[in-house]
Amino acid sequence: MRVKHSALTLAVGSILAYGSLAACSAANSAPENTAPPAAMAAAPAVSTGPVPYATAPDYRGIVAANRAAVVGITIVAPASAMHDNDQDGPQEQSPFDGQDPFFRFFGIPGQMQPNTQPVHALGSGFIVRSDGLILTNAHVVKGATEVTVTLSDHREYPAKVLGLDTTTDVAVIKINAKDLPVVHMGSTDSLQVGDYVLAIGAPYGLEETATAGIVSAKGRSLPDSQSVPFIQTDAAVNPGNSGGPLFDAHGNVVGINSQIYSSTGGYQGLSFAIPIEVATQVQAQILKTGHVEHARLGVGIQPVTQQLAQSFGLDMPAGALVAKVDGGSAAARAGLKAGDVILKFNGKPVNDPGSLSAAVAMAQPGEAAKLDLWRAGKSMQLDVTLGAAPGARATKVSDVLPGQGKLGLSVRPLSDDERQQLGSDAGLVVQQVSGPAAKAGIQPGDVVLAVDGTPVNSASQLRGIIDKHGNSLALLIQRGDSRIFVPVQLG
């Protein structure tokens, strides 16, 4: 994990602290008998009544009932893949200019070898089906050449990555076992700010660590993860907790711990979990179709500030202001315009741009949606048929060439968007690398265009060529804007 420091974080904190002190100072320095301003005097008193006392949940019972269903995950990956996983997910422009303190906590690296050597790292996960189906974070297993799951009784199993979705940072893996303990799935619908939560995972490699806190906020969007309405908590989570479960007060899983906010790389009171509904939706798609698809509206949006609300004639600063409409997109076909304020998506209020992005991302391409807009001082509705987000597909199991093969590659076919960018119908995207391919310098993200001059477009075709081949071959590799033949000695 690469620690990221942020001077801006400290500056913002100082401003907030100053504002609080200034307010306290003004209140303390006011004359004792000074009458309140008229506007304040006219404001009616708000009485919420007594707050009912809530006893703490049975944390001991929650841990006892679920600890056996929480697993440790050990991965082996090229050093380059470990580096890339710090920046996993949608790469949108961050306001922190490369010093973004929001980051995924990949795991605990073991011995850091030279860049050509594999790196070992740790994460967490939890069993959702008794036959060994496990949920974790995509950034925990992305690029891994080996994945090992350790149960609470210290049994170890090799795991297969059934699919991963970097848009939501959710992965589904499987071990060959049976009659395993499972967690109970909950719901975030009834989860409220202030509710108790408990996290179990392996921070810094310390297995079965339980930490507790409360829900600090819901529906939180982060600079690099606009498609997930995160649950913010103050439960202490650290590197190694990534992929572990977040439980509610009843012992049900309500989220997957994924990111922290930190200027030091360690816990600073702000952690973020993926809602369990998002994770189970991704899981269902991977198990049913082998891939995950996300919808796309095709607009650039920004928050509606108080000043903008006044300019557009809105009563409240809410919604998502359309700053740009992409040509040929679903939004363009539906007639959206720059200056429109999207107030509802399928009847649900859009409080900010993040809530709209999350709602669109979890819809399916081709799905019909209804938008409530504010345009030119009037309310209106538009019907839109959502498009497909480019490259938003998880690894399809049937299209993967196992990394344990003679070549040592796991690959998938190009997406439609990737074919268009490359200008080629042939090609396989490298997912994982080991063995001869790793020694030859091939990396995850490379595109295999051809083998000894023969274009390849499926894992089965590549496997067939390798099985009939001799001890050496030449792969035509596309990396970025460059193409080069890479000789590989199979041995």
N, C-alpha and C positions, 0 to 999 in steps of 0.2 A: 504494500500500500504506500502511495506517495503522500506524505503529509503536506497539506496546503495551508499556508498562513495568510491572513488577510488583515492588512493595516486598515482597510476600510471598515471591517467589522468593529475594530476598536474605536474608530472615529464615530461610527453610528452609535455605538454604545455610549460614548461620551456625550453626544448630543442628547440622547434620550435621558441620560442621568441628569444632565444640566436642566432639561425641561422639568423634571420632577422636583429637583431642588428649588428651582425658581418658583414653582407653584407653591411649595411648602413655605418658602420664605415670604411670599406675598400674603399667604393666609395668616402667618404668625405675626406679621408686622401691621396688620390692619387694626385701627383703633377699636377698642372694645365695644363702644356704643354707636359705632357708625352704622347707619341704616343700609340695608342691601339695596343695590340698584333696582329700579322699577321693574326691569325685565325679570330679575331674579325673584323679586317679591311676588310677581304675578304667577310665577311657575307653581303649579299645584304640587303638594308633597306626595311623593310616591312611597307607598308602604307595601312591602312584599310579604309582611307577616313573618312569623317565626320560621326559621329554617329547620326542618326535621333532622334529627340526629341520625346519622347512618353509621352503623358499625362496620368495621373493616372486614373484608372477605376472609374466608378461611384459606389463606395462602398455603398453609401447610398441606391442607387437603388437595388443593389444586396441583401443587408440585407432586405430591404422592401419586395422584391419579394420572399425571401426564408425563412425568420425567422419562418413563421408559419409551415413550413415543417420540421423544426428541432425540435426534441423531447428530453425530459429528460427521463432517464431510472433509475428507482430505483429497486434494487434487495435485496432480503433477502437470505442469504446463511450461511451455517455453518462456524464458524471461520476457520476451517481447509481448507475449499474451498477458502476462501479469501487469506489465506497464500499461497496456491498452485498457485493461479492466478498470483502472482508476477513472477512465474517461468513458466508460460504457454508457450506452443509452443514446437518446437523441442529442445531437450536438448543436444546440441552439446557442445563439450569442448570449453570454452571461454578463450581467452588469458588473461583475467583479473582475473582468478583464484578465482571466487566467488565474486569478487568486480566489476562486470560488470556494468558500468554506463549506458549502453543501457538497458532500461526497459520499459515495458508497464505501462501506468498510468491507473490503474484499475478504480479508482473513488474515491469518498470521503467517508471514513467509518464514520458511525454514532457512536452510543455508543458502545464502545468495551466491550463486555461482556466476562465472562469466556469462555474458549475454548469450552464448551458444549453448549453455547447459540448462537443463530443466530446473524449475523452481517448485518447491513444495509449499502448499498453503492450506489453511484450515478455514472452514465455515460451518454453518449449522443448517439443519433442515428438520422436517417433521413428517411422520408417517400418516398418510391419509387413507390408506387401504391396507388390510391385513396381509395382502400378498406382496407387500414391499413397495407400493407406490409412494413416492416422497415428493413434497414440494420444497423448493428452496429459491434462491435468487438466481437469475440468469447470469449475473456478473460473477457468481461464485464458480460456476462450471464452464463458462464460455472459454473456449480455447484450450480446455484441459485435454491432455492425452490419456490420463488415467483419473478415474474418480473412485474413491473408496469410502464406504459408509461404515461408521462404527456405532454400534448399538450401545445402550446403557450398560449391558452386561459384558461389554468389551468384545463381542463377536464382530468380525469384520467381513464385509461383502464387497466385491467389485460391483460398481453401479453403471448402468447404461443411461445416457442422456436421451430421453424420448423426444424432447423438444424444448426449445427455449425461446423466449420472446423478449428482446431487448427494449422494446417500447414500454412495456410494463415492468420489466426486470423480474419476470417470473420464469422458472424452469421446472420441468417435471422429469424426475429421474426414477429408475426402477432397480431394485435388487431382487435376486432370485431367492425368496424366502416365503414362509407362510406362517399363519397364526400369530402375526405380530400385533402388538398393541397399537391402537390408533388414537388420534386426538378427536375431539368432538368439535364440529364446525359451528360457529356462531353467526351473528349478523351485526352489521354496524348500524342498522336502521334505528335500533333502540339505544345505541351507544351515545352518550352525551358528554359534553365537556365537563370535567370534574369527576367522572366515573373512575373507579379503581381499575388498573390494568397490571399485568404481571408478564415479564419476559423470561424465557428460558433459552439458554444457548451456551456457547463456549467462548466467552470473551478471552482474548489472549491465550486460547487453548485450554482454558480451565473449564472442563466439561460440567454439564448440568448445573450451571450457575443461574440462580433465580434472582431477579431484581424487580422491584415494584414501583409504581408511581400512579399518576392519573392521566386522563386524556386532557391534553392542553389545548387542542384545537382539532377540528375536522375539516376535510375538504381542502387541505393545504396544498398549493401547487408550488413546486420548486423550480429554480431557473433552468435546470437541465432535464426536468421530468414533468412537462406540462400536461402529460396524458394520464396522470395518476392523481386522484384526490386523496393525498396522504393523510393518515392519522398522526397527529403530532402528540408525543407524550414526553414526560420527564422521567420515565423509567430508564435507569442507567444501562446503556448498551454501548459496546465498544467493538473494535476490530475482532472478528471471530463470531460475534452474534449474528452476522449477516446471514439471512435465510431462516433464522429461527422464528418460532411462533410468538405472537402477542396474545395473551389470554384476557378475557373480561373477568368480572368478579364472580361469575358462575362457572369458570373453568372452561369456557368455550373459546376457540381460536377466532379472533377478530381481525388479525393482520399478520403480515410477514415483515419482520424488522429488516430495513433495507438501507437507510441512510442516516447520517448524523450531521449536525451543524457544529463546526468546530474550527477555531483558529489555531489549535494546537495539535490536532489529530486524535485527541482523546475526548471522552465524554464531557460536555459542558451544559447539560441540562436540556438539550434539544435533540430528540430522535424522531424518526419518521418511519411509519409502517405502511405497507401496501394493504388496502382493505381486502378482506378475505373474499368478498364477492368478485373483485377483479381477478384474484388468483384462481378461483374456481372456474370462472368463465374461460380463462386461458387454458386451464387444465382440460376442460371439456372439449375445447377446440382441438388441442393437441391429440387427445385420445381418439377423437372422432375422425378428424381429417388429416392429422399429421402436421398441420401448420396453423398459424394464427394470422388472421386478417384484421386490419383496422380501417375504419372509414376515414375519409378526408373531406372537409368542406371546401378548403381552398381559399382561405382569407388570412390576412394579417390583421391581428386585433391588438388592442391596447386597453388599459383600464379607463374607466370614466371617473375623472376627478370631479371635485365640487365645481371647479371653474368650467370644466367641459360640460358638466350637467347644466349649468346655468346658460352656457352658450347655445346648447341644443334645446333648451326649454324643458328639461327634465326636472321633475320634482325632487328626485333623489339621485345621488351618484352611484348608479348600479348598472350592471350590464357589461357587454363587451363592445367597444367601439371598433367598427370596421375601418381600418386605415388603408387596406389594399385588397383588391380582388384579383386572384390569379386568372389569367386568360385560359379559357377552355375548362375551367374547374366546375365542380358542382354548384358553387356559389354563383359563378358567372352565368351558368345556364338557368339558374333560378331567378336571376335579376337582382341579386344583391349589389349594393353600391357603396363606395367609400363614403363615410359619414353616417351610414346606418348604425343604429345601436341595437344589438341583439339582446332582448330582455328575457326571452324564454326559449327553451329548446324542448320540443315535444311536451309542452305544458309545464315544464319544471323551470323555476326561476334561474336565470344566469346572474349570479352575484358578482362575478369577476371573470376575466379571460380564462383563468385556470379551470373554472367549473365548466365552461363551454368546451375547452380542449379535451377535458376528461370525458365528457358526455359523447362527443363526436368520436373519440378514439375507441371507446368501448362499443360503438355501434358497428354494424356490418356494412361493407360496400354494397351499394344497390338498395340499401334500406331507405324508405321514405321518412322524412322528418318534417315537422312543422315549426317554423320560426316565428316568434312574435317580435316585431321590430318597432323602433321609433324612428320615423323618417320625416324630416322637414316639419317637425312639430306635431305629427300625427301618428297614431298607432295603426299598424297594419300587420298582416300575416303573409308569409310566403311558404309554399311547399317546395321542398328540395329533395332530390334523389342523390344521396351521398356517393362520392367517389371512393376510390381505394387509395390508401396511403402507400407511396412507393417504397418497395423493399420491406414492407411490414409483414414478413412471413417468417415463421419459426422453421427450424430445421425439420425436414420431413424424414421420419424414421426410415421409410422404405427407400429413400434416396441417398442414404448415408453409406459410404464405403468404410467399413470398420478400420480404425487406426491400427489394429493389430495385424493387418494384412501385410503382404510382402513389401508393398510400397510405403505403408505407414501414413496414409492420408484418410481423413474423413472429409467428404465433399458433399455439396448439394448443387442442384441445377441453378442457373441464373434466374432471377426474377425478371418480369417483363421490363421493369425500369432499368435493371442492370444490363439487359440485352441492348436496350436503346442507348444507354450511355457508352457501352463498348462498341456498338455498331456490329455486333456479331450474334448469331443464333447459337453458336457452339460455345461451350465453356462450362466449367464447374468451379464453384467457389470453395476454397479450402477452409474447412471448419477447425480441424485438429491435425496436428502433425506429430509424428514420432518416427523412430527407426531411420531407414535410409533417406526418406524425404527430408527429415529434420537435419540429418548430417549434410545433405546437399544444399541447405540454406533456404528451403521453402518455408513460408510463414503463413499463419492464419490470415485470411483476407486476400491472399493471392488467388488468381484465377488461372486454372489449367485449361488452356485453349486446345492443345493438341498433344499427342504422344507420337514421337517419331514422324511428325507430319500428318498424322491422322486426327482430324477434329473429333473432340469428344463432347457429348452433351448429356450423358447419363452415367450414374455410378456403375450400373451393370456393364455398360460398354467399356468403361475404364478397367473394370475388374477382368473382363474377358481378354482385353489386350495384354494386361499384366500377366495373366495366367499362361498365355501362349508365348510370352516373351522370354528372352535370354536373361543374362545377368546384368545388363546395362540398357538404359533407355534415355531418351532426351525428351524432356517436357518443355513445351512452349508455355511460358508463364507471363501473365500480365500482372504487373504491380504498379498501381497508380497509372501514370501515362506511359510507362516503359514496358517493352516486351523483350524477353530474352529466353534463349534456350538454356535449360538447366540440366546437365547430365546427372543421372542418378544411378548409383551402383547398387543393384539389388542383393548381390552376394548369394 
